[in-house]
């Protein structure tokens, strides 16, 4: 008997396969407006640096900022509001939400808001509140995506921890599905109309929603165009985040939950 998650995965497979088919024979990057999408919760430590990196990267481009505050209790919202007053963005949206049930829900509801401008600003840059956004991602990734007519592109990135950084080439990351949305450029029309790019599990437990999405895309046959020459992101691998739980027993349980969902998804014949 098909359970709830299986039904959801089957429906998602249909949506993504249909969307990629509709994009195949179109020049999808003729309209070059872009949107940055970010959800943040208690992100005051890194947020000023991250928003500065985004502003520096996107300056002099037609772009929209979509910032979703996930009921922060620190100065996250105030920082976003301060940046909104001096940003070069055509529109700087700040959305105030109640605490999300899951990370996927927190991200998806900001994506949903962004899709309201998808015709004018179809290029979606997903950003995390603690990862450095590069100018190469904003400039070179769209150029290469346009040249290759790619609706889902990924650049190389640096894994940063304890003052050290390790280069992760895009081609290897794409092959092993070990990159995150913070290294990508995604065409808005590849996404579901309701904004649910990431799978929202009914229990709200999943914290590896970005890795699961990559497994979905691979299984559904969604092509990923990798560009090694573009450094898209400096990924901050700090402990204590949702996917890097300090409690190792809890971290293991979260990974087991993700693994269960992944194999349910992979059992679908598409």
C-alpha positions as CSV (number, residue, x, y, z in Angstrom):
1,X,0.0,0.0,0.0
2,X,1.3,3.5,-0.9
3,X,1.8,5.7,2.1
4,X,1.7,9.5,2.2
5,X,5.3,10.1,1.3
6,X,5.1,7.8,-1.6
7,X,2.1,9.6,-3.0
8,X,3.9,12.9,-2.6
9,X,7.0,11.7,-4.4
10,X,5.0,10.3,-7.3
11,X,3.2,13.6,-7.7
12,X,6.5,15.5,-7.4
13,X,8.0,13.3,-10.1
14,X,5.2,14.1,-12.5
15,X,5.6,17.9,-11.8
16,X,9.3,18.0,-12.3
17,X,9.3,15.8,-15.4
18,X,6.5,17.9,-17.0
19,X,8.3,21.1,-16.2
20,X,11.7,20.1,-17.6
21,X,9.9,18.8,-20.8
22,X,8.2,22.2,-21.2
23,X,11.6,24.0,-21.0
24,X,13.4,21.8,-23.5
25,X,12.7,23.7,-26.7
26,X,12.7,27.2,-25.4
27,X,15.4,29.9,-25.1
28,X,14.7,30.2,-21.4
29,X,17.2,32.9,-20.4
30,X,16.2,35.7,-22.8
31,X,14.7,37.5,-19.8
32,X,17.7,37.9,-17.5
33,X,16.1,39.2,-14.3
34,X,17.1,37.3,-11.1
35,X,15.9,36.7,-7.6
36,X,17.8,35.8,-4.4
37,X,15.7,33.7,-2.0
38,X,16.7,33.3,1.6
39,X,15.1,32.0,4.8
40,X,16.7,32.8,8.1
41,X,16.3,32.0,11.8
42,X,18.5,33.6,14.4
43,X,21.2,34.3,11.9
44,X,22.7,37.5,13.2
45,X,26.2,36.1,13.5
46,X,26.8,35.7,9.8
47,X,23.9,37.6,8.2
48,X,25.6,41.0,7.7
49,X,28.6,39.4,5.9
50,X,26.3,37.3,3.8
51,X,23.9,40.1,2.8
52,X,26.9,42.3,1.9
53,X,28.3,39.5,-0.3
54,X,24.9,39.3,-2.1
55,X,24.7,43.0,-2.5
56,X,28.2,43.2,-3.9
57,X,27.6,40.2,-6.3
58,X,24.2,41.4,-7.6
59,X,24.9,45.2,-7.9
60,X,24.0,46.7,-11.3
61,X,21.9,43.6,-12.2
62,X,18.1,43.5,-12.5
63,X,17.3,41.6,-9.3
64,X,14.8,41.1,-6.4
65,X,15.7,40.1,-2.9
66,X,13.2,37.8,-1.1
67,X,14.1,37.5,2.6
68,X,11.9,35.3,4.9
69,X,12.3,35.7,8.7
70,X,11.5,32.4,10.4
71,X,10.4,34.0,13.7
72,X,13.8,35.0,14.8
73,X,14.4,36.1,18.4
74,X,17.7,37.9,17.8
75,X,18.5,40.8,15.5
76,X,18.1,38.9,12.3
77,X,15.0,40.9,11.2
78,X,16.5,44.2,12.1
79,X,19.6,43.4,10.0
80,X,17.5,42.6,7.0
81,X,15.5,45.8,7.4
82,X,18.7,47.8,7.6
83,X,20.1,46.3,4.4
84,X,16.8,46.7,2.6
85,X,17.1,50.5,2.9
86,X,20.5,50.6,1.0
87,X,20.2,47.7,-1.4
88,X,20.4,48.0,-5.2
89,X,17.6,45.5,-5.6
90,X,14.7,46.6,-7.7
91,X,12.5,45.1,-4.9
92,X,13.7,44.1,-1.4
93,X,10.9,41.9,0.1
94,X,10.9,41.0,3.8
95,X,8.4,38.4,4.8
96,X,7.7,37.8,8.5
97,X,6.6,34.2,9.1
98,X,5.6,32.2,12.2
99,X,8.2,29.4,13.0
100,X,8.2,26.8,10.3
101,X,7.5,23.2,11.0
102,X,10.6,22.2,9.0
103,X,13.5,23.7,7.1
104,X,11.8,22.7,3.8
105,X,8.7,24.6,4.7
106,X,10.7,27.6,5.7
107,X,12.4,27.7,2.3
108,X,9.4,26.8,0.3
109,X,7.2,29.6,1.5
110,X,9.8,32.2,0.5
111,X,10.2,30.4,-2.9
112,X,6.4,30.6,-3.3
113,X,6.5,34.4,-2.8
114,X,9.3,34.7,-5.4
115,X,7.4,32.8,-8.0
116,X,4.9,35.7,-8.2
117,X,7.7,37.5,-10.2
118,X,8.9,34.5,-12.2
119,X,8.1,35.9,-15.6
120,X,10.1,39.1,-15.1
121,X,12.8,37.6,-12.8
122,X,13.0,33.9,-13.7
123,X,16.5,33.2,-12.4
124,X,16.5,31.9,-8.8
125,X,19.5,32.0,-6.6
126,X,18.8,30.1,-3.3
127,X,21.0,31.4,-0.5
128,X,21.6,30.4,3.1
129,X,22.1,33.0,5.8
130,X,25.6,31.7,6.7
131,X,27.2,31.0,3.3
132,X,29.2,33.6,1.3
133,X,27.7,34.4,-2.1
134,X,30.2,35.1,-4.9
135,X,30.2,37.6,-7.7
136,X,31.0,34.7,-10.1
137,X,27.8,33.0,-9.1
138,X,25.8,36.1,-10.0
139,X,27.7,36.9,-13.2
140,X,29.3,33.8,-14.7
141,X,26.7,31.2,-13.8
142,X,23.9,33.0,-15.7
143,X,26.2,33.5,-18.7
144,X,27.0,29.8,-18.9
145,X,23.4,28.8,-18.2
146,X,22.3,31.0,-21.1
147,X,24.9,29.6,-23.4
148,X,24.0,26.0,-22.6
149,X,20.2,26.7,-22.2
150,X,20.4,25.0,-18.8
151,X,17.5,25.3,-16.3
152,X,19.5,23.8,-13.4
153,X,23.2,24.8,-13.1
154,X,25.7,24.3,-10.4
155,X,29.1,25.9,-9.8
156,X,32.1,24.8,-7.8
157,X,32.3,25.7,-4.1
158,X,34.6,25.8,-1.1
159,X,34.0,23.7,2.0
160,X,35.1,26.0,4.9
161,X,35.7,24.7,8.4
162,X,38.0,25.7,11.3
163,X,39.8,28.3,9.1
164,X,40.5,25.9,6.3
165,X,38.8,25.6,2.9
166,X,38.6,22.7,0.4
167,X,37.7,23.2,-3.2
168,X,34.7,21.1,-4.4
169,X,34.6,21.0,-8.2
170,X,31.1,21.3,-9.6
171,X,31.4,18.2,-11.8
172,X,32.4,15.9,-8.9
173,X,29.7,17.4,-6.7
174,X,27.1,16.9,-9.3
175,X,28.2,13.3,-9.9
176,X,28.1,12.5,-6.2
177,X,25.2,14.8,-5.4
178,X,27.1,16.5,-2.6
179,X,26.3,20.2,-3.3
180,X,23.6,22.4,-1.9
181,X,21.2,24.9,-3.5
182,X,23.6,27.7,-2.4
183,X,25.8,26.7,-5.4
184,X,23.1,26.7,-8.0
185,X,21.1,28.8,-10.5
186,X,17.6,27.4,-11.1
187,X,15.0,28.6,-13.6
188,X,11.7,29.4,-11.8
189,X,9.7,27.4,-14.3
190,X,11.4,24.2,-13.2
191,X,9.9,24.6,-9.8
192,X,6.3,23.6,-8.7
193,X,3.8,26.4,-9.0
194,X,3.1,26.2,-5.2
195,X,6.7,26.8,-4.4
196,X,7.3,23.4,-2.9
197,X,10.7,22.8,-4.4
198,X,11.8,20.9,-1.3
199,X,9.9,17.9,0.0
200,X,8.0,18.7,3.2
201,X,7.6,15.5,5.1
202,X,4.4,15.2,7.2
203,X,6.3,14.8,10.5
204,X,8.5,17.8,10.0
205,X,11.6,15.8,10.9
206,X,13.6,16.0,7.7
207,X,16.7,18.3,7.9
208,X,18.5,17.0,4.7
209,X,15.9,18.4,2.4
210,X,18.5,19.8,0.0
211,X,20.3,16.5,-0.4
212,X,17.0,14.7,-0.9
213,X,16.1,17.1,-3.7
214,X,19.3,16.3,-5.6
215,X,18.5,12.6,-5.3
216,X,15.0,13.3,-6.6
217,X,16.3,15.2,-9.6
218,X,18.8,12.5,-10.4
219,X,16.1,9.8,-10.2
220,X,13.6,11.8,-12.2
221,X,16.1,12.5,-14.9
222,X,16.4,16.3,-14.4
223,X,19.7,17.3,-16.0
224,X,22.3,19.1,-13.9
225,X,24.8,21.3,-15.8
226,X,28.0,21.6,-13.9
227,X,30.5,24.4,-14.4
228,X,33.8,23.8,-12.7
229,X,35.2,27.2,-13.7
230,X,32.7,29.1,-11.5
231,X,33.2,29.4,-7.8
232,X,29.6,29.9,-6.6
233,X,29.8,29.7,-2.8
234,X,31.9,29.5,0.3
235,X,30.0,27.0,2.4
236,X,30.3,27.5,6.2
237,X,30.4,24.0,7.8
238,X,29.6,25.1,11.3
239,X,28.5,22.7,14.0
240,X,25.1,23.1,15.7
241,X,23.1,23.8,12.5
242,X,20.0,21.6,11.8
243,X,21.9,19.2,9.5
244,X,25.0,19.2,11.7
245,X,23.4,18.4,15.0
246,X,25.9,18.4,17.9
247,X,24.2,15.5,19.6
248,X,25.6,12.6,17.6
249,X,22.8,10.2,18.6
250,X,20.2,12.7,17.3
251,X,22.3,13.4,14.2
252,X,22.3,9.7,13.4
253,X,18.5,9.4,13.8
254,X,18.0,12.4,11.5
255,X,20.3,10.7,8.9
256,X,18.4,7.4,9.2
257,X,15.1,9.3,8.7
258,X,16.5,10.9,5.6
259,X,17.8,7.6,4.3
260,X,14.4,6.0,4.8
261,X,12.7,8.7,2.7
262,X,15.4,8.6,0.1
263,X,14.8,4.9,-0.5
264,X,11.1,5.3,-0.6
265,X,11.6,7.9,-3.3
266,X,14.1,5.8,-5.2
267,X,11.6,2.9,-5.3
268,X,9.3,4.9,-7.6
269,X,9.5,3.9,-11.2
270,X,9.6,7.0,-13.4
